Amino acid sequence: MRYLWLFLICTIGLFATDKTLDIIKTIQKLPKIEVRYSIDNDANYALKLHEVLANDLKTSQHFDVSQNKDQGTINYAELKDKKVHLVALVSVAVENGNKISRLKLYDVDTETLKKTFDYPIVSLDLYPFAAHNMAIVVNDYLKAPSIAWMKRLIVFSKYIGPGITNIALADYTMRYQKEIIKNNRLNIFPKWANAEQTEFYYTQYGERTPMILKYNIQKATHENIASSQGMAVVSSVSSDGSKILMSLAPDGQPDVYLYDTHKKTKTKITRYPGIDVSGVFLEDDKSMAFVSDRSGYPNIYMKKLGLKESAEQLLYEGRSNESIDAYKDSIVYVSRENLNEFGKTVFNLNLITLNSKYIRRLTVNGSNQMPRFSMDGRNIMYIKKTPQEYAMGLILLDYNQSFLFPLKNVKIQAFDW
């Protein structure tokens, strides 16, 4: 019989007219899981799987995790004494001469093997994805809230040297990294083109004007999308991939354009003698939020997807609000704040919704940039810089929990999730 775990939702900051909730998801009693690994066939690889799997389960906030080596047999009586409910055993198996990563999930209360999950070892450096998929299997067994976001790829632009950036792929912990576009040019602002993560857009600075290109990972092919003097950047892709928002500056000042990927046509949707950039889809792709200096400083505005539609100012707090992303009616943005006690300017992340005036602060110190929602809108990744660290940050909105994954020997220009 499966366990029935009670997930309690506690809310704070709830007001009668405020639908933006500061939600902390707590669990009455976390199921205790022991993650083990086998030294057979490839102990080093199994140990790496074991480490990532244990950390994934801890990050999920759904498990009380302990770690151990394989004991040869499952001593259910001993495990029950330790109040352990599940055992996840990771190993490397050999079948037909091929190595595979294997997960076995044991239910201690029923004393049975409940799941066996195999993941082919195509390349040794892909072990983080094997572990992420194992974590999803364990999580789904308990029917806990989805952690499918763990297996998604990060695409990012990586500084190499003056005038040179490469495009690379990574897992969310940044353990896995692989450069896929290397041509001694500036390749910047990558943006996933579809939910399947088989294609992405990016900007390449060639010999003349910046170009927006679409790259197919599986086929290693390029498609030219648009070019423009000064600026050419894809800032948002609709949920079905049929439309994109671009910032172009053909006449000197940047505006936001709507591009139809089927008709291969673009339409100008802002007209202001200043700066309009970084459009992101809102309200099921019916409108957009964007950054403009209409207030005399960078701020967040909203408008329907038409040139004649009027723009509405969304924020009246802060003197520099920029670097935005959106999910449905939620917007995360970077706000530049006053100097802290150390004389440093602080850039914090804030979260708002269209039907509320409540601003939820997500970070408190350092320079926090480039926020990106997960596909389900429940998590946010970003880049964090302080005098002590440079890291990829992860915020679990439902749990008020955050994690930092150090970025060693890599400097990121932009990324998408």
Secondary structure as a PSIPRED ss2 file (coil, helix, strand):
# PSIPRED VFORMAT (PSIPRED V4.0)

   1 M C   1.000  0.000  0.000
   2 R C   1.000  0.000  0.000
   3 Y C   1.000  0.000  0.000
   4 L C   1.000  0.000  0.000
   5 W C   1.000  0.000  0.000
   6 L C   1.000  0.000  0.000
   7 F E   0.000  0.000  1.000
   8 L E   0.000  0.000  1.000
   9 I E   0.000  0.000  1.000
  10 C E   0.000  0.000  1.000
  11 T E   0.000  0.000  1.000
  12 I E   0.000  0.000  1.000
  13 G C   1.000  0.000  0.000
  14 L C   1.000  0.000  0.000
  15 F E   0.000  0.000  1.000
  16 A C   1.000  0.000  0.000
  17 T C   1.000  0.000  0.000
  18 D E   0.000  0.000  1.000
  19 K C   1.000  0.000  0.000
  20 T C   1.000  0.000  0.000
  21 L C   1.000  0.000  0.000
  22 D E   0.000  0.000  1.000
  23 I E   0.000  0.000  1.000
  24 I E   0.000  0.000  1.000
  25 K E   0.000  0.000  1.000
  26 T E   0.000  0.000  1.000
  27 I E   0.000  0.000  1.000
  28 Q C   1.000  0.000  0.000
  29 K C   1.000  0.000  0.000
  30 L C   1.000  0.000  0.000
  31 P C   1.000  0.000  0.000
  32 K E   0.000  0.000  1.000
  33 I E   0.000  0.000  1.000
  34 E E   0.000  0.000  1.000
  35 V E   0.000  0.000  1.000
  36 R E   0.000  0.000  1.000
  37 Y E   0.000  0.000  1.000
  38 S C   1.000  0.000  0.000
  39 I C   1.000  0.000  0.000
  40 D C   1.000  0.000  0.000
  41 N C   1.000  0.000  0.000
  42 D C   1.000  0.000  0.000
  43 A H   0.000  1.000  0.000
  44 N H   0.000  1.000  0.000
  45 Y H   0.000  1.000  0.000
  46 A H   0.000  1.000  0.000
  47 L H   0.000  1.000  0.000
  48 K H   0.000  1.000  0.000
  49 L H   0.000  1.000  0.000
  50 H H   0.000  1.000  0.000
  51 E H   0.000  1.000  0.000
  52 V H   0.000  1.000  0.000
  53 L H   0.000  1.000  0.000
  54 A H   0.000  1.000  0.000
  55 N H   0.000  1.000  0.000
  56 D H   0.000  1.000  0.000
  57 L H   0.000  1.000  0.000
  58 K H   0.000  1.000  0.000
  59 T H   0.000  1.000  0.000
  60 S H   0.000  1.000  0.000
  61 Q C   1.000  0.000  0.000
  62 H C   1.000  0.000  0.000
  63 F C   1.000  0.000  0.000
  64 D E   0.000  0.000  1.000
  65 V E   0.000  0.000  1.000
  66 S E   0.000  0.000  1.000
  67 Q E   0.000  0.000  1.000
  68 N E   0.000  0.000  1.000
  69 K E   0.000  0.000  1.000
  70 D C   1.000  0.000  0.000
  71 Q C   1.000  0.000  0.000
  72 G C   1.000  0.000  0.000
  73 T C   1.000  0.000  0.000
  74 I C   1.000  0.000  0.000
  75 N C   1.000  0.000  0.000
  76 Y H   0.000  1.000  0.000
  77 A H   0.000  1.000  0.000
  78 E H   0.000  1.000  0.000
  79 L H   0.000  1.000  0.000
  80 K H   0.000  1.000  0.000
  81 D H   0.000  1.000  0.000
  82 K C   1.000  0.000  0.000
  83 K C   1.000  0.000  0.000
  84 V C   1.000  0.000  0.000
  85 H C   1.000  0.000  0.000
  86 L E   0.000  0.000  1.000
  87 V E   0.000  0.000  1.000
  88 A E   0.000  0.000  1.000
  89 L E   0.000  0.000  1.000
  90 V E   0.000  0.000  1.000
  91 S E   0.000  0.000  1.000
  92 V E   0.000  0.000  1.000
  93 A E   0.000  0.000  1.000
  94 V E   0.000  0.000  1.000
  95 E E   0.000  0.000  1.000
  96 N C   1.000  0.000  0.000
  97 G C   1.000  0.000  0.000
  98 N E   0.000  0.000  1.000
  99 K E   0.000  0.000  1.000
 100 I E   0.000  0.000  1.000
 101 S E   0.000  0.000  1.000
 102 R E   0.000  0.000  1.000
 103 L E   0.000  0.000  1.000
 104 K E   0.000  0.000  1.000
 105 L E   0.000  0.000  1.000
 106 Y E   0.000  0.000  1.000
 107 D E   0.000  0.000  1.000
 108 V C   1.000  0.000  0.000
 109 D C   1.000  0.000  0.000
 110 T C   1.000  0.000  0.000
 111 E C   1.000  0.000  0.000
 112 T E   0.000  0.000  1.000
 113 L E   0.000  0.000  1.000
 114 K E   0.000  0.000  1.000
 115 K E   0.000  0.000  1.000
 116 T E   0.000  0.000  1.000
 117 F E   0.000  0.000  1.000
 118 D E   0.000  0.000  1.000
 119 Y E   0.000  0.000  1.000
 120 P E   0.000  0.000  1.000
 121 I C   1.000  0.000  0.000
 122 V C   1.000  0.000  0.000
 123 S C   1.000  0.000  0.000
 124 L H   0.000  1.000  0.000
 125 D H   0.000  1.000  0.000
 126 L H   0.000  1.000  0.000
 127 Y H   0.000  1.000  0.000
 128 P H   0.000  1.000  0.000
 129 F H   0.000  1.000  0.000
 130 A H   0.000  1.000  0.000
 131 A H   0.000  1.000  0.000
 132 H H   0.000  1.000  0.000
 133 N H   0.000  1.000  0.000
 134 M H   0.000  1.000  0.000
 135 A H   0.000  1.000  0.000
 136 I H   0.000  1.000  0.000
 137 V H   0.000  1.000  0.000
 138 V H   0.000  1.000  0.000
 139 N H   0.000  1.000  0.000
 140 D H   0.000  1.000  0.000
 141 Y H   0.000  1.000  0.000
 142 L C   1.000  0.000  0.000
 143 K C   1.000  0.000  0.000
 144 A C   1.000  0.000  0.000
 145 P C   1.000  0.000  0.000
 146 S C   1.000  0.000  0.000
 147 I C   1.000  0.000  0.000
 148 A H   0.000  1.000  0.000
 149 W H   0.000  1.000  0.000
 150 M H   0.000  1.000  0.000
 151 K H   0.000  1.000  0.000
 152 R C   1.000  0.000  0.000
 153 L C   1.000  0.000  0.000
 154 I E   0.000  0.000  1.000
 155 V E   0.000  0.000  1.000
 156 F E   0.000  0.000  1.000
 157 S E   0.000  0.000  1.000
 158 K E   0.000  0.000  1.000
 159 Y E   0.000  0.000  1.000
 160 I E   0.000  0.000  1.000
 161 G E   0.000  0.000  1.000
 162 P C   1.000  0.000  0.000
 163 G C   1.000  0.000  0.000
 164 I E   0.000  0.000  1.000
 165 T E   0.000  0.000  1.000
 166 N E   0.000  0.000  1.000
 167 I E   0.000  0.000  1.000
 168 A E   0.000  0.000  1.000
 169 L E   0.000  0.000  1.000
 170 A E   0.000  0.000  1.000
 171 D C   1.000  0.000  0.000
 172 Y C   1.000  0.000  0.000
 173 T C   1.000  0.000  0.000
 174 M C   1.000  0.000  0.000
 175 R C   1.000  0.000  0.000
 176 Y C   1.000  0.000  0.000
 177 Q E   0.000  0.000  1.000
 178 K E   0.000  0.000  1.000
 179 E E   0.000  0.000  1.000
 180 I E   0.000  0.000  1.000
 181 I E   0.000  0.000  1.000
 182 K C   1.000  0.000  0.000
 183 N C   1.000  0.000  0.000
 184 N C   1.000  0.000  0.000
 185 R C   1.000  0.000  0.000
 186 L E   0.000  0.000  1.000
 187 N E   0.000  0.000  1.000
 188 I E   0.000  0.000  1.000
 189 F E   0.000  0.000  1.000
 190 P E   0.000  0.000  1.000
 191 K E   0.000  0.000  1.000
 192 W E   0.000  0.000  1.000
 193 A C   1.000  0.000  0.000
 194 N C   1.000  0.000  0.000
 195 A C   1.000  0.000  0.000
 196 E C   1.000  0.000  0.000
 197 Q C   1.000  0.000  0.000
 198 T C   1.000  0.000  0.000
 199 E E   0.000  0.000  1.000
 200 F E   0.000  0.000  1.000
 201 Y E   0.000  0.000  1.000
 202 Y E   0.000  0.000  1.000
 203 T E   0.000  0.000  1.000
 204 Q E   0.000  0.000  1.000
 205 Y E   0.000  0.000  1.000
 206 G C   1.000  0.000  0.000
 207 E C   1.000  0.000  0.000
 208 R C   1.000  0.000  0.000
 209 T C   1.000  0.000  0.000
 210 P E   0.000  0.000  1.000
 211 M E   0.000  0.000  1.000
 212 I E   0.000  0.000  1.000
 213 L E   0.000  0.000  1.000
 214 K E   0.000  0.000  1.000
 215 Y E   0.000  0.000  1.000
 216 N E   0.000  0.000  1.000
 217 I C   1.000  0.000  0.000
 218 Q C   1.000  0.000  0.000
 219 K C   1.000  0.000  0.000
 220 A C   1.000  0.000  0.000
 221 T E   0.000  0.000  1.000
 222 H E   0.000  0.000  1.000
 223 E E   0.000  0.000  1.000
 224 N E   0.000  0.000  1.000
 225 I E   0.000  0.000  1.000
 226 A E   0.000  0.000  1.000
 227 S E   0.000  0.000  1.000
 228 S C   1.000  0.000  0.000
 229 Q C   1.000  0.000  0.000
 230 G C   1.000  0.000  0.000
 231 M C   1.000  0.000  0.000
 232 A E   0.000  0.000  1.000
 233 V E   0.000  0.000  1.000
 234 V E   0.000  0.000  1.000
 235 S E   0.000  0.000  1.000
 236 S E   0.000  0.000  1.000
 237 V E   0.000  0.000  1.000
 238 S C   1.000  0.000  0.000
 239 S C   1.000  0.000  0.000
 240 D C   1.000  0.000  0.000
 241 G C   1.000  0.000  0.000
 242 S C   1.000  0.000  0.000
 243 K E   0.000  0.000  1.000
 244 I E   0.000  0.000  1.000
 245 L E   0.000  0.000  1.000
 246 M E   0.000  0.000  1.000
 247 S E   0.000  0.000  1.000
 248 L E   0.000  0.000  1.000
 249 A C   1.000  0.000  0.000
 250 P C   1.000  0.000  0.000
 251 D C   1.000  0.000  0.000
 252 G C   1.000  0.000  0.000
 253 Q C   1.000  0.000  0.000
 254 P C   1.000  0.000  0.000
 255 D E   0.000  0.000  1.000
 256 V E   0.000  0.000  1.000
 257 Y E   0.000  0.000  1.000
 258 L E   0.000  0.000  1.000
 259 Y E   0.000  0.000  1.000
 260 D E   0.000  0.000  1.000
 261 T C   1.000  0.000  0.000
 262 H C   1.000  0.000  0.000
 263 K C   1.000  0.000  0.000
 264 K C   1.000  0.000  0.000
 265 T E   0.000  0.000  1.000
 266 K E   0.000  0.000  1.000
 267 T E   0.000  0.000  1.000
 268 K E   0.000  0.000  1.000
 269 I C   1.000  0.000  0.000
 270 T C   1.000  0.000  0.000
 271 R C   1.000  0.000  0.000
 272 Y C   1.000  0.000  0.000
 273 P C   1.000  0.000  0.000
 274 G C   1.000  0.000  0.000
 275 I C   1.000  0.000  0.000
 276 D E   0.000  0.000  1.000
 277 V E   0.000  0.000  1.000
 278 S E   0.000  0.000  1.000
 279 G E   0.000  0.000  1.000
 280 V E   0.000  0.000  1.000
 281 F E   0.000  0.000  1.000
 282 L E   0.000  0.000  1.000
 283 E C   1.000  0.000  0.000
 284 D C   1.000  0.000  0.000
 285 D C   1.000  0.000  0.000
 286 K C   1.000  0.000  0.000
 287 S E   0.000  0.000  1.000
 288 M E   0.000  0.000  1.000
 289 A E   0.000  0.000  1.000
 290 F E   0.000  0.000  1.000
 291 V E   0.000  0.000  1.000
 292 S E   0.000  0.000  1.000
 293 D C   1.000  0.000  0.000
 294 R C   1.000  0.000  0.000
 295 S C   1.000  0.000  0.000
 296 G C   1.000  0.000  0.000
 297 Y C   1.000  0.000  0.000
 298 P C   1.000  0.000  0.000
 299 N E   0.000  0.000  1.000
 300 I E   0.000  0.000  1.000
 301 Y E   0.000  0.000  1.000
 302 M E   0.000  0.000  1.000
 303 K E   0.000  0.000  1.000
 304 K E   0.000  0.000  1.000
 305 L C   1.000  0.000  0.000
 306 G C   1.000  0.000  0.000
 307 L C   1.000  0.000  0.000
 308 K C   1.000  0.000  0.000
 309 E C   1.000  0.000  0.000
 310 S C   1.000  0.000  0.000
 311 A C   1.000  0.000  0.000
 312 E E   0.000  0.000  1.000
 313 Q E   0.000  0.000  1.000
 314 L C   1.000  0.000  0.000
 315 L C   1.000  0.000  0.000
 316 Y C   1.000  0.000  0.000
 317 E C   1.000  0.000  0.000
 318 G C   1.000  0.000  0.000
 319 R C   1.000  0.000  0.000
 320 S C   1.000  0.000  0.000
 321 N E   0.000  0.000  1.000
 322 E E   0.000  0.000  1.000
 323 S E   0.000  0.000  1.000
 324 I E   0.000  0.000  1.000
 325 D E   0.000  0.000  1.000
 326 A E   0.000  0.000  1.000
 327 Y E   0.000  0.000  1.000
 328 K C   1.000  0.000  0.000
 329 D C   1.000  0.000  0.000
 330 S E   0.000  0.000  1.000
 331 I E   0.000  0.000  1.000
 332 V E   0.000  0.000  1.000
 333 Y E   0.000  0.000  1.000
 334 V E   0.000  0.000  1.000
 335 S E   0.000  0.000  1.000
 336 R E   0.000  0.000  1.000
 337 E E   0.000  0.000  1.000
 338 N E   0.000  0.000  1.000
 339 L E   0.000  0.000  1.000
 340 N C   1.000  0.000  0.000
 341 E C   1.000  0.000  0.000
 342 F C   1.000  0.000  0.000
 343 G C   1.000  0.000  0.000
 344 K C   1.000  0.000  0.000
 345 T E   0.000  0.000  1.000
 346 V E   0.000  0.000  1.000
 347 F E   0.000  0.000  1.000
 348 N E   0.000  0.000  1.000
 349 L E   0.000  0.000  1.000
 350 N E   0.000  0.000  1.000
 351 L E   0.000  0.000  1.000
 352 I E   0.000  0.000  1.000
 353 T E   0.000  0.000  1.000
 354 L C   1.000  0.000  0.000
 355 N C   1.000  0.000  0.000
 356 S C   1.000  0.000  0.000
 357 K C   1.000  0.000  0.000
 358 Y C   1.000  0.000  0.000
 359 I C   1.000  0.000  0.000
 360 R E   0.000  0.000  1.000
 361 R E   0.000  0.000  1.000
 362 L C   1.000  0.000  0.000
 363 T C   1.000  0.000  0.000
 364 V C   1.000  0.000  0.000
 365 N C   1.000  0.000  0.000
 366 G C   1.000  0.000  0.000
 367 S E   0.000  0.000  1.000
 368 N E   0.000  0.000  1.000
 369 Q E   0.000  0.000  1.000
 370 M E   0.000  0.000  1.000
 371 P E   0.000  0.000  1.000
 372 R E   0.000  0.000  1.000
 373 F E   0.000  0.000  1.000
 374 S C   1.000  0.000  0.000
 375 M C   1.000  0.000  0.000
 376 D C   1.000  0.000  0.000
 377 G C   1.000  0.000  0.000
 378 R C   1.000  0.000  0.000
 379 N E   0.000  0.000  1.000
 380 I E   0.000  0.000  1.000
 381 M E   0.000  0.000  1.000
 382 Y E   0.000  0.000  1.000
 383 I E   0.000  0.000  1.000
 384 K E   0.000  0.000  1.000
 385 K E   0.000  0.000  1.000
 386 T C   1.000  0.000  0.000
 387 P C   1.000  0.000  0.000
 388 Q C   1.000  0.000  0.000
 389 E C   1.000  0.000  0.000
 390 Y E   0.000  0.000  1.000
 391 A E   0.000  0.000  1.000
 392 M E   0.000  0.000  1.000
 393 G E   0.000  0.000  1.000
 394 L E   0.000  0.000  1.000
 395 I E   0.000  0.000  1.000
 396 L E   0.000  0.000  1.000
 397 L C   1.000  0.000  0.000
 398 D C   1.000  0.000  0.000
 399 Y C   1.000  0.000  0.000
 400 N C   1.000  0.000  0.000
 401 Q E   0.000  0.000  1.000
 402 S E   0.000  0.000  1.000
 403 F E   0.000  0.000  1.000
 404 L E   0.000  0.000  1.000
 405 F E   0.000  0.000  1.000
 406 P E   0.000  0.000  1.000
 407 L C   1.000  0.000  0.000
 408 K C   1.000  0.000  0.000
 409 N C   1.000  0.000  0.000
 410 V C   1.000  0.000  0.000
 411 K C   1.000  0.000  0.000
 412 I E   0.000  0.000  1.000
 413 Q E   0.000  0.000  1.000
 414 A E   0.000  0.000  1.000
 415 F E   0.000  0.000  1.000
 416 D E   0.000  0.000  1.000
 417 W C   1.000  0.000  0.000
